[in-house]
Amino acid sequence: MDQILDDEEEFYPEFEEDEEELPVEDDEVELDELSATFVKRLIDDCIKFMNALVGHELHPYQLPLARRIIESVIINDGEEITALAARQSGKSETIANTVATLMVLLPRLAKMFPDLLGRFKDGIWVGMFAPVEGQVETLFGRTVNRLTSERALEILGDPEIDDSLGKVPGVTRQIKLKNSGSSLMMMTANPRAKIESKSFHLIVIDECQEADDFVVSKSISPMLAYYSGTMVKTGTPTTSKNNFYRSIQLNKRRQTSRGKRQNHFEWDYKDVSKCNVNYEKFIRKEKLRIGEDSDEFQMSYCCKWLLERGMFVTSSIMHKLGDTSQELVKSINTLNAGIISCVVTGIISYSGPQSIEELEQYLEFNRIILIFYKTKGILMITPFISYQKSFFEKLESYFTEPDEQGNTSEGG
């Protein structure tokens, strides 16, 4: 450990003079060439320390995720990082090793580089969440094991670190490094759980595909606000869209922009099989047992979202059904009562006259937000952001609007 710390001091002699030149922006932290080089070297040394702490290296497909988490915490970019991984491929191992490393190392580095890492002088505070307690216990317990192994105790006992792990009394399960102040707390993302009032530098939501969307947005995410912390969501695909799916799609879209950092990471059984012979043998048997084309195999090992199995209609099918050649309603505003929640029930066609009152009641009862297409006596309804009452007046005039022969829609 002495050698690692000595290397730190020798490795960054120029940084002590240039710490104040690190740019910090509100949205995207853009680092100049010197600072980017420094951060990269700092991440490299964090990975070296991780290997020493846990006793083994991460697989090639795991390493980019670990590096990105460390980078996000160091430069404080407040990003949301997603990882979609095949079952039993080591995503929990990656998170546990990374969190344990940051808990031990960051408070020491904060003393060496106070301008960049001074916010961790009292430790890094990490929150771990999962839909149910049994799931979060797996990740929490693995992280604790990384900090209580013989190798970890030897490193923590080094005079340069001089720390020890202890439990924090209370209702929630929490551990803390006594001298550095780094803490790790586990909680559930269950809608009935009372989890508000905490603040963290880093939050991990495991099995995020099963977490309650409202709890994630309302209760968990705000816990990062004070420190502009990093959110890490990990999980596997399922049959319906949720906060995990939307976060992945957002990260994928953002990554297409030039110069943007990668915030989504994904690996399937093929990536894991290249590094683990036992995993490859098991997958071959699973292909024979449940079938490579089965829903279970596709979701668990191929990282494919089978939305058509769990939703009334997928977005791709809905787009195909819409008549995009027709003119859209140009005036789309919000009702005085606010935007109505969107619950898509499908495409509705009206080939004959209907009363506007009946149509309005139907839409409000089914809580549908729509765009209307006019097409030869048929009213096509597809989902959109909102609708306004004045539209029904336009729609009523459409039903009574005379055609070229002078006949109205109601008369036709």
N, C-alpha and C positions, 0 to 999 in steps of 0.2 A: 504493500500500500504506500510505503514511503516513496518508492520509486515512481509510482503513478503520480503522486502529488508533486514530486520533484520535476517530473517531465512536464507537468502543467505549467510550472513557473518558467521553465526554460523554453517552452513551446510558444508562449504568447508574450514575449517581452515587449512587443510593439503595442500590445492592446492597452496596457496601462496608460499610455499617452493618448490613445485615440478613442477611449471609451465614450467620451462626450459627443463624438461625431456620429454615433449610431443613430440613424433616422428612425423615428417612430411615428407612423401615420395611423389615422383612425381606422381605415378599412383594411388595406393590404400593406403589410410591412415590407417595404422594398429595401433591401440591403445593398450597400455599395460593394464593390469588388473585395476590398480589404475585409469588411465585416462578414461577407458571405464566406470567405475563406476561413476566417476565425471560427464562425459557427460550425462549419463543416468539420473542422479539426476537433472542436469541442464535442460534437456528436460522435466522431470516431473514437475519442477517448472514453465517452460514456459507454459505447458498445464494448470496448476492451474491458472496462470495469464490470460490465454486466457478465461477460464471459467468465471473469474471475470470481464473481459473486455466486453464480449458479453452477459453474463447473462445466459448462458446455456452450457451444455456439448455436445460434438460431439457424434454421434452414434458409436457403437462399430466398424462398418465397415469403418467409416471415420477416426477414430483415428490413425491407422497405417500410413496412408498417411501423416497426419499432423506431426506426430512424425518424419517420415523419412525426410520431407522437413526441419524441424528445425535442425535435426542432420546434414544433408548435408551442411546447411549454417554454422553451428557452427564449424564443423571440416574442412570445406573448401575442400571437396573432389572433387568438380567440376563435379558432376554426372548429368546425364540426367534421370529424374524421369518421369514415365508415369502412367497415371490413366485412365483406360477404365471403364466407368460407365454407368448404365442404365439412361435413361432420367429422369430428375426431381428427382434425387436421392440424391442431396446435394453435388455434387462435387464443384460447385461454392461457396457454403457456407463454405466448408472446406478450400478452397484456401483463401477466403476473411478473415476468422477468423485468419488463420495462418499468412498471410501477415500483418494484422493489429497488431497482437501480436509482431511480429519481429520488426516492425517499432518503436514501443514504447519501447520495452524492451532491444533490443540489444545495443543501444548506452549507456544505463546505465550500462549494464553488461560489456561493453568494458572498462569502467573506473575501475571496480573491478578486471577484469582478462585481463590485456592488452596483455599478451603474446598469449593468445588463441583468443581473440576477439578484439584486438587493431585496426584491420582494419575497425571496425565499430564505431570508436570514433567520426567520423563526420556523422554518420548515415548509414543506409542501403538503397541502391538505388535499387528500384524494377521497372521493366518494364512489362507491361501487353499488350499482343497482341491477336488479333483474326482476322479472314478473313475479316470481315467488321466492320465498326465503331459501328453499333448497337449491335453487339455481345460483343465487348470488353467493351462497356458502361455498360452492365449488371454487369459484374464482377467488374469493376472499381467503379461503383456506390454503389455496396454492400460493398466494402471495405471502401469507404468513410463513409457510414452509420455506420459501426462498430466504426469509429473514431470520429463520431459526435453525437452519442447517449448520453442520459443523464448519463448513467453509465460511458461511455468513457470520457465525459467532467469532471465528478467528479474525475476520476482517473488521467486525465491529469492535473487537477488543484491541485493535491496533492503537497505539498512543495518538496517532494523527486523527483518528476518528473518535475513539473512546465513547462508545454509545451502547445502549442496550434496549431491547424491546420490552414493552410492558402493556398490560391491558388498562383501558380507561373505564372506570365504573360508570354504569348508567344503563338505561333501557336498551339502547342500540349497541350492537357489537362494534367495538372500536379498539384499535391498537395504536401505540404511539412510541416513537423513538425518544427516549427520555431527555437526552441532551440536545438533540437537534430540533426537536419539536415537530417533525414530520408525523402525520397521522393518516390512518386509513380507516374509513367507516363504511359499513355495509348496511344497506336498507333495501326495501322492496319497492317496486313500482306499482304496487297494488292500489286500486282506487280507494280502498278503505284505509290505507295506511296514512298516518299523519307524519309527513316527512319534510314539511316546510321549515324555514328559519335557519337552515345551515348555509355556509358559504364554502366553496371549494375552488382550488386552482385547476383541478382535473377531475372530470367525471367520466366513469365508464358504465355504459348500459349493456349488459350481456344478454343474449337472446332477445335482442331489441324487437324482433319481429312479433313477439308476443306481448310486449309492453303496452300499457294503456296509453293511447295517443294524448288524451287530455291530461293525464298525470305528467307525461314527458314534457309537454308544452307549458302547462300551468304551474307545476310544482318543481320539476327537476331542472329545467333549463335556466330559470332565474337564479339558481344557486351559483351560477358562474358569473353573474353580472358584475359584481363588485370588483373582481380581479380580472375580468375579461378572460376567463378560463377556457380551457380546451374540453370539448365534448368528444368522446369516442363511443361509437355505436357498433356493436358486433352482433352477428347472427347468421341465420340461414334463411333461404326463401320460404314463402308460404303461399297460400292461395288467394290472398286479398291484399289490397293496397293498405299501407299503414305509414306511420311516421318514419320507419326505417326505410321503406321503399322510396318515399318521397325524398328523404335525405340523400339516398344513393343517386337518384335521378338528377337532383340538383348538383351534386358533386361531379357527376359525369358531364353535365352540360358546361359547368364552369371550367373543367379541365380542357375543353376544346379551345378555350381562349389562349392566345399566345402568351407565354410567360407565366401562366398560373401554376401554382404548386399542385401536386397530386394529393387529393384528399380522399379518394376512394381506392380501396385495395380489394382484390378478389383473386381467389385461387380455388380450383376444383380438384377432383380426384386425380386428374392427370398430372398436375403440378406436384401433388403430394407423393404420388407413386414413384416419381423420379428420384425422390430422396429417401423413401421408406419401402423396403422390399416387403415387409410384413403387410403394410397397407395395400400394396399392389396385389398380393396373394388374396387378401380378404375381399377386395373389390371384384376380382375374377369370380369368386364364389357367389358374391351378391348378385352379379349379373345373371348367373344361372338360377339363383334362388327366387329373386323377385322380378328379374327382367330389366334389361338396360333401358327400355322405353317406359317402364312403369313410373307412375307419378312419384312414388316414394324415392326411387333411385334418382330421378331427374332433380328433385328438390334437395335431397340430402347430399348428393355427391356431385351433381353437375351445376349447381347454383342457378337453377332456372326457376323463375317465378311462373307458376301455373295459374294465372289470374282467371282463366276461363273456367276453372274448377270451383272457385269460391265466390265469383261475382256474377250478377245477372247478365252483364254484357261487358266486354272489354273495350277499352278506348279505341283499339284498332278496328274492331267490328263496328262500333258506333260511327267512326269516321267514314267507313265504307257505306253505311246506310244513309248518311246525310246527302242531300242534293246540293252540292256546293256551287252549282251553276246558277242558282237562284239568288236574287238580291236579298241581303240580310236587312233586318230592321236596324236602321241607323241610330235611332234614339234609344239608348239603353242606360237608364239611370236606376238609382236605388230607391225603393219604397221608403216613405217616411218612417215606417216601423223598423227599417233596417233590412239588411240582406237576409233572405230566407235560406236556410240550410239546403244544400243540394243532395237529394237522394234520387238517383236516376232509376226509373222503372222501365224505361224503354222508349220506343218510338210509337207515337199515337197518330192515327190517321182519321180525319173527318171528311167523309165523302158527301155528306148531306148537311142541311142547315142545323145549327145548334144555337141555343141561346147563350149570349155572352155571360149571363149570370151563372148558368150551369157550368160553363167552361172555367170561369174564375173560381168558383167554389171547388171544382175538381183540382185545379192547380194548387190552391192554397191548402186543401186537405192532404194532398200527396207531397207537399213541400218540394215542388220541382222548380228549378230555375232554368229558363228555356230561351232558345232562339226559335222564331217561327219562320218557316219558308212558305211562300205562296206558290202553289203549283196546280193549275187547272182544276179547281174545285176540291183540292185535297190540302189539308193543313198538316204540314210536317213539323213535328216538335222534336227539338234536340237540346241537350243541356248547354247552359251558359252561365254567366255570373249572376245576373239578376234580371228582374223585369219591373215595369212600372204600370200603374193603373191606367195611365193615359194610353198605353198600348192597346188595352182592350177596346178603347174607343175607336182606335184605328182599325182594329180587327173587326169591330161591328160594322164599320163603314165598308169593309171589304166584303162581308157577307151580304150587304145590301147594295153593293156597287153594281150598276148596270153594265152589261157586256156590250159588244159591238152591235148586237141585234136589239139592244134595249131591255133585255131580260136581266133580272137581278139574280144573285146567287141563291136567294131564298126561293125565288120562283122557279129556278132551274132544277 
